[in-house]
């Protein structure tokens, strides 16, 4: 998603600085989502969670 956002924003060009920024944002969001989904704080997310 970070690459997609960078390409769309750059109208086909890839700016490495923006790509790194988007990578950081996407990873932060993913970490937050996974932490919220791990109800028992076991660092594993199960189907019943």
mmCIF file as gemmi writes it, N, C-alpha and C atoms, coordinates in Angstrom:
data_model
loop_
_atom_site.group_PDB
_atom_site.id
_atom_site.type_symbol
_atom_site.label_atom_id
_atom_site.label_alt_id
_atom_site.label_comp_id
_atom_site.label_asym_id
_atom_site.label_entity_id
_atom_site.label_seq_id
_atom_site.pdbx_PDB_ins_code
_atom_site.Cartn_x
_atom_site.Cartn_y
_atom_site.Cartn_z
_atom_site.occupancy
_atom_site.B_iso_or_equiv
_atom_site.pdbx_formal_charge
_atom_site.auth_seq_id
_atom_site.auth_asym_id
_atom_site.pdbx_PDB_model_num
ATOM 1 N N . UNK Axp A 1 ? 0.817 -1.187 0 1 0 ? 1 A 1
ATOM 2 C CA . UNK Axp A 1 ? 0 0 0 1 0 ? 1 A 1
ATOM 3 C C . UNK Axp A 1 ? 0.863 1.255 0 1 0 ? 1 A 1
ATOM 4 N N . UNK Axp A 2 ? 2.026 1.166 0.647 1 0 ? 2 A 1
ATOM 5 C CA . UNK Axp A 2 ? 2.909 2.322 0.684 1 0 ? 2 A 1
ATOM 6 C C . UNK Axp A 2 ? 3.403 2.663 -0.713 1 0 ? 2 A 1
ATOM 7 N N . UNK Axp A 3 ? 3.767 1.638 -1.482 1 0 ? 3 A 1
ATOM 8 C CA . UNK Axp A 3 ? 4.233 1.862 -2.85 1 0 ? 3 A 1
ATOM 9 C C . UNK Axp A 3 ? 3.11 2.436 -3.705 1 0 ? 3 A 1
ATOM 10 N N . UNK Axp A 4 ? 1.916 1.891 -3.552 1 0 ? 4 A 1
ATOM 11 C CA . UNK Axp A 4 ? 0.761 2.376 -4.322 1 0 ? 4 A 1
ATOM 12 C C . UNK Axp A 4 ? 0.499 3.855 -4.028 1 0 ? 4 A 1
ATOM 13 N N . UNK Axp A 5 ? 0.499 4.226 -2.755 1 0 ? 5 A 1
ATOM 14 C CA . UNK Axp A 5 ? 0.253 5.617 -2.381 1 0 ? 5 A 1
ATOM 15 C C . UNK Axp A 5 ? 1.332 6.535 -2.941 1 0 ? 5 A 1
ATOM 16 N N . UNK Axp A 6 ? 2.584 6.082 -2.914 1 0 ? 6 A 1
ATOM 17 C CA . UNK Axp A 6 ? 3.691 6.886 -3.43 1 0 ? 6 A 1
ATOM 18 C C . UNK Axp A 6 ? 3.571 7.091 -4.93 1 0 ? 6 A 1
ATOM 19 N N . UNK Axp A 7 ? 3.23 6.032 -5.665 1 0 ? 7 A 1
ATOM 20 C CA . UNK Axp A 7 ? 3.099 6.129 -7.123 1 0 ? 7 A 1
ATOM 21 C C . UNK Axp A 7 ? 1.931 7.025 -7.497 1 0 ? 7 A 1
ATOM 22 N N . UNK Axp A 8 ? 0.802 6.874 -6.815 1 0 ? 8 A 1
ATOM 23 C CA . UNK Axp A 8 ? -0.363 7.713 -7.113 1 0 ? 8 A 1
ATOM 24 C C . UNK Axp A 8 ? -0.053 9.173 -6.816 1 0 ? 8 A 1
ATOM 25 N N . UNK Axp A 9 ? 0.555 9.434 -5.662 1 0 ? 9 A 1
ATOM 26 C CA . UNK Axp A 9 ? 0.878 10.815 -5.297 1 0 ? 9 A 1
ATOM 27 C C . UNK Axp A 9 ? 1.875 11.431 -6.276 1 0 ? 9 A 1
ATOM 28 N N . UNK Axp A 10 ? 2.845 10.628 -6.73 1 0 ? 10 A 1
ATOM 29 C CA . UNK Axp A 10 ? 3.874 11.131 -7.633 1 0 ? 10 A 1
ATOM 30 C C . UNK Axp A 10 ? 3.485 11.059 -9.094 1 0 ? 10 A 1
ATOM 31 N N . UNK Axp A 11 ? 2.23 10.667 -9.362 1 0 ? 11 A 1
ATOM 32 C CA . UNK Axp A 11 ? 1.72 10.555 -10.733 1 0 ? 11 A 1
ATOM 33 C C . UNK Axp A 11 ? 2.638 9.677 -11.589 1 0 ? 11 A 1
ATOM 34 N N . UNK Axp A 12 ? 3.046 8.545 -11.019 1 0 ? 12 A 1
ATOM 35 C CA . UNK Axp A 12 ? 3.876 7.584 -11.738 1 0 ? 12 A 1
ATOM 36 C C . UNK Axp A 12 ? 5.332 7.59 -11.32 1 0 ? 12 A 1
ATOM 37 N N . UNK Axp A 13 ? 5.784 8.649 -10.685 1 0 ? 13 A 1
ATOM 38 C CA . UNK Axp A 13 ? 7.171 8.721 -10.218 1 0 ? 13 A 1
ATOM 39 C C . UNK Axp A 13 ? 7.243 8.274 -8.763 1 0 ? 13 A 1
ATOM 40 N N . UNK Axp A 14 ? 8.372 7.678 -8.405 1 0 ? 14 A 1
ATOM 41 C CA . UNK Axp A 14 ? 8.561 7.223 -7.031 1 0 ? 14 A 1
ATOM 42 C C . UNK Axp A 14 ? 9.605 8.1 -6.356 1 0 ? 14 A 1
ATOM 43 N N . UNK Axp A 15 ? 9.202 8.754 -5.289 1 0 ? 15 A 1
ATOM 44 C CA . UNK Axp A 15 ? 10.098 9.559 -4.475 1 0 ? 15 A 1
ATOM 45 C C . UNK Axp A 15 ? 10.519 8.683 -3.283 1 0 ? 15 A 1
ATOM 46 N N . UNK Axp A 16 ? 11.8 8.297 -3.203 1 0 ? 16 A 1
ATOM 47 C CA . UNK Axp A 16 ? 12.241 7.399 -2.126 1 0 ? 16 A 1
ATOM 48 C C . UNK Axp A 16 ? 11.946 7.932 -0.717 1 0 ? 16 A 1
ATOM 49 N N . UNK Axp A 17 ? 12.038 9.22 -0.516 1 0 ? 17 A 1
ATOM 50 C CA . UNK Axp A 17 ? 11.766 9.784 0.807 1 0 ? 17 A 1
ATOM 51 C C . UNK Axp A 17 ? 10.3 9.597 1.186 1 0 ? 17 A 1
ATOM 52 N N . UNK Axp A 18 ? 9.399 9.858 0.238 1 0 ? 18 A 1
ATOM 53 C CA . UNK Axp A 18 ? 7.966 9.679 0.501 1 0 ? 18 A 1
ATOM 54 C C . UNK Axp A 18 ? 7.636 8.204 0.686 1 0 ? 18 A 1
ATOM 55 N N . UNK Axp A 19 ? 8.295 7.334 -0.081 1 0 ? 19 A 1
ATOM 56 C CA . UNK Axp A 19 ? 8.059 5.899 0.053 1 0 ? 19 A 1
ATOM 57 C C . UNK Axp A 19 ? 8.421 5.442 1.464 1 0 ? 19 A 1
ATOM 58 N N . UNK Axp A 20 ? 9.556 5.878 1.966 1 0 ? 20 A 1
ATOM 59 C CA . UNK Axp A 20 ? 9.959 5.513 3.326 1 0 ? 20 A 1
ATOM 60 C C . UNK Axp A 20 ? 8.982 6.053 4.359 1 0 ? 20 A 1
ATOM 61 N N . UNK Axp A 21 ? 8.481 7.26 4.129 1 0 ? 21 A 1
ATOM 62 C CA . UNK Axp A 21 ? 7.499 7.845 5.045 1 0 ? 21 A 1
ATOM 63 C C . UNK Axp A 21 ? 6.213 7.018 5.049 1 0 ? 21 A 1
ATOM 64 N N . UNK Axp A 22 ? 5.74 6.647 3.858 1 0 ? 22 A 1
ATOM 65 C CA . UNK Axp A 22 ? 4.531 5.829 3.77 1 0 ? 22 A 1
ATOM 66 C C . UNK Axp A 22 ? 4.751 4.442 4.367 1 0 ? 22 A 1
ATOM 67 N N . UNK Axp A 23 ? 5.937 3.865 4.189 1 0 ? 23 A 1
ATOM 68 C CA . UNK Axp A 23 ? 6.237 2.565 4.795 1 0 ? 23 A 1
ATOM 69 C C . UNK Axp A 23 ? 6.132 2.65 6.314 1 0 ? 23 A 1
ATOM 70 N N . UNK Axp A 24 ? 6.676 3.718 6.881 1 0 ? 24 A 1
ATOM 71 C CA . UNK Axp A 24 ? 6.619 3.906 8.327 1 0 ? 24 A 1
ATOM 72 C C . UNK Axp A 24 ? 5.175 4.042 8.794 1 0 ? 24 A 1
ATOM 73 N N . UNK Axp A 25 ? 4.384 4.832 8.072 1 0 ? 25 A 1
ATOM 74 C CA . UNK Axp A 25 ? 2.975 5.032 8.432 1 0 ? 25 A 1
ATOM 75 C C . UNK Axp A 25 ? 2.213 3.711 8.359 1 0 ? 25 A 1
ATOM 76 N N . UNK Axp A 26 ? 2.389 2.961 7.272 1 0 ? 26 A 1
ATOM 77 C CA . UNK Axp A 26 ? 1.669 1.698 7.096 1 0 ? 26 A 1
ATOM 78 C C . UNK Axp A 26 ? 2.075 0.681 8.164 1 0 ? 26 A 1
ATOM 79 N N . UNK Axp A 27 ? 3.365 0.613 8.488 1 0 ? 27 A 1
ATOM 80 C CA . UNK Axp A 27 ? 3.813 -0.325 9.522 1 0 ? 27 A 1
ATOM 81 C C . UNK Axp A 27 ? 3.256 0.068 10.881 1 0 ? 27 A 1
ATOM 82 N N . UNK Axp A 28 ? 3.225 1.353 11.176 1 0 ? 28 A 1
ATOM 83 C CA . UNK Axp A 28 ? 2.675 1.816 12.448 1 0 ? 28 A 1
ATOM 84 C C . UNK Axp A 28 ? 1.197 1.46 12.563 1 0 ? 28 A 1
ATOM 85 N N . UNK Axp A 29 ? 0.455 1.672 11.475 1 0 ? 29 A 1
ATOM 86 C CA . UNK Axp A 29 ? -0.968 1.321 11.48 1 0 ? 29 A 1
ATOM 87 C C . UNK Axp A 29 ? -1.161 -0.182 11.661 1 0 ? 29 A 1
ATOM 88 N N . UNK Axp A 30 ? -0.366 -0.983 10.954 1 0 ? 30 A 1
ATOM 89 C CA . UNK Axp A 30 ? -0.478 -2.434 11.068 1 0 ? 30 A 1
ATOM 90 C C . UNK Axp A 30 ? -0.159 -2.894 12.487 1 0 ? 30 A 1
ATOM 91 N N . UNK Axp A 31 ? 0.881 -2.335 13.095 1 0 ? 31 A 1
ATOM 92 C CA . UNK Axp A 31 ? 1.239 -2.701 14.467 1 0 ? 31 A 1
ATOM 93 C C . UNK Axp A 31 ? 0.114 -2.351 15.436 1 0 ? 31 A 1
ATOM 94 N N . UNK Axp A 32 ? -0.515 -1.201 15.237 1 0 ? 32 A 1
ATOM 95 C CA . UNK Axp A 32 ? -1.617 -0.789 16.104 1 0 ? 32 A 1
ATOM 96 C C . UNK Axp A 32 ? -2.826 -1.714 15.937 1 0 ? 32 A 1
ATOM 97 N N . UNK Axp A 33 ? -3.146 -2.061 14.697 1 0 ? 33 A 1
ATOM 98 C CA . UNK Axp A 33 ? -4.27 -2.967 14.435 1 0 ? 33 A 1
ATOM 99 C C . UNK Axp A 33 ? -4.001 -4.336 15.057 1 0 ? 33 A 1
ATOM 100 N N . UNK Axp A 34 ? -2.787 -4.855 14.885 1 0 ? 34 A 1
ATOM 101 C CA . UNK Axp A 34 ? -2.48 -6.18 15.432 1 0 ? 34 A 1
ATOM 102 C C . UNK Axp A 34 ? -2.477 -6.166 16.959 1 0 ? 34 A 1
ATOM 103 N N . UNK Axp A 35 ? -2.053 -5.076 17.567 1 0 ? 35 A 1
ATOM 104 C CA . UNK Axp A 35 ? -2.083 -4.978 19.026 1 0 ? 35 A 1
ATOM 105 C C . UNK Axp A 35 ? -3.521 -4.951 19.538 1 0 ? 35 A 1
ATOM 106 N N . UNK Axp A 36 ? -4.395 -4.265 18.831 1 0 ? 36 A 1
ATOM 107 C CA . UNK Axp A 36 ? -5.801 -4.215 19.232 1 0 ? 36 A 1
ATOM 108 C C . UNK Axp A 36 ? -6.482 -5.571 19.046 1 0 ? 36 A 1
ATOM 109 N N . UNK Axp A 37 ? -6.068 -6.333 18.052 1 0 ? 37 A 1
ATOM 110 C CA . UNK Axp A 37 ? -6.688 -7.628 17.771 1 0 ? 37 A 1
ATOM 111 C C . UNK Axp A 37 ? -6.213 -8.725 18.719 1 0 ? 37 A 1
ATOM 112 N N . UNK Axp A 38 ? -5.09 -8.529 19.371 1 0 ? 38 A 1
ATOM 113 C CA . UNK Axp A 38 ? -4.531 -9.537 20.273 1 0 ? 38 A 1
ATOM 114 C C . UNK Axp A 38 ? -5.086 -9.311 21.677 1 0 ? 38 A 1
ATOM 115 N N . UNK Axp A 39 ? -6.279 -9.833 21.927 1 0 ? 39 A 1
ATOM 116 C CA . UNK Axp A 39 ? -6.985 -9.572 23.178 1 0 ? 39 A 1
ATOM 117 C C . UNK Axp A 39 ? -6.256 -10.103 24.41 1 0 ? 39 A 1
ATOM 118 N N . UNK Axp A 40 ? -5.655 -11.283 24.313 1 0 ? 40 A 1
ATOM 119 C CA . UNK Axp A 40 ? -5.008 -11.863 25.487 1 0 ? 40 A 1
ATOM 120 C C . UNK Axp A 40 ? -3.516 -11.525 25.581 1 0 ? 40 A 1
ATOM 121 N N . UNK Axp A 41 ? -3.045 -10.672 24.702 1 0 ? 41 A 1
ATOM 122 C CA . UNK Axp A 41 ? -1.654 -10.188 24.692 1 0 ? 41 A 1
ATOM 123 C C . UNK Axp A 41 ? -0.636 -11.325 24.633 1 0 ? 41 A 1
ATOM 124 N N . UNK Axp A 42 ? -0.944 -12.353 23.826 1 0 ? 42 A 1
ATOM 125 C CA . UNK Axp A 42 ? -0.048 -13.491 23.662 1 0 ? 42 A 1
ATOM 126 C C . UNK Axp A 42 ? 0.854 -13.323 22.44 1 0 ? 42 A 1
ATOM 127 N N . UNK Axp A 43 ? 0.724 -12.212 21.746 1 0 ? 43 A 1
ATOM 128 C CA . UNK Axp A 43 ? 1.457 -11.9 20.516 1 0 ? 43 A 1
ATOM 129 C C . UNK Axp A 43 ? 1.029 -12.78 19.35 1 0 ? 43 A 1
ATOM 130 N N . UNK Axp A 44 ? -0.086 -13.487 19.514 1 0 ? 44 A 1
ATOM 131 C CA . UNK Axp A 44 ? -0.687 -14.275 18.441 1 0 ? 44 A 1
ATOM 132 C C . UNK Axp A 44 ? -2.15 -13.88 18.323 1 0 ? 44 A 1
ATOM 133 N N . UNK Axp A 45 ? -2.631 -13.783 17.109 1 0 ? 45 A 1
ATOM 134 C CA . UNK Axp A 45 ? -4.04 -13.499 16.887 1 0 ? 45 A 1
ATOM 135 C C . UNK Axp A 45 ? -4.689 -14.77 16.36 1 0 ? 45 A 1
ATOM 136 N N . UNK Axp A 46 ? -5.708 -15.231 17.038 1 0 ? 46 A 1
ATOM 137 C CA . UNK Axp A 46 ? -6.387 -16.472 16.681 1 0 ? 46 A 1
ATOM 138 C C . UNK Axp A 46 ? -7.696 -16.155 15.974 1 0 ? 46 A 1
ATOM 139 N N . UNK Axp A 47 ? -8.236 -17.132 15.285 1 0 ? 47 A 1
ATOM 140 C CA . UNK Axp A 47 ? -9.471 -16.946 14.52 1 0 ? 47 A 1
ATOM 141 C C . UNK Axp A 47 ? -10.633 -16.527 15.412 1 0 ? 47 A 1
ATOM 142 N N . UNK Axp A 48 ? -10.664 -16.986 16.646 1 0 ? 48 A 1
ATOM 143 C CA . UNK Axp A 48 ? -11.78 -16.643 17.526 1 0 ? 48 A 1
ATOM 144 C C . UNK Axp A 48 ? -11.635 -15.258 18.152 1 0 ? 48 A 1
ATOM 145 N N . UNK Axp A 49 ? -10.537 -14.593 17.917 1 0 ? 49 A 1
ATOM 146 C CA . UNK Axp A 49 ? -10.365 -13.246 18.444 1 0 ? 49 A 1
ATOM 147 C C . UNK Axp A 49 ? -10.923 -12.284 17.445 1 0 ? 49 A 1
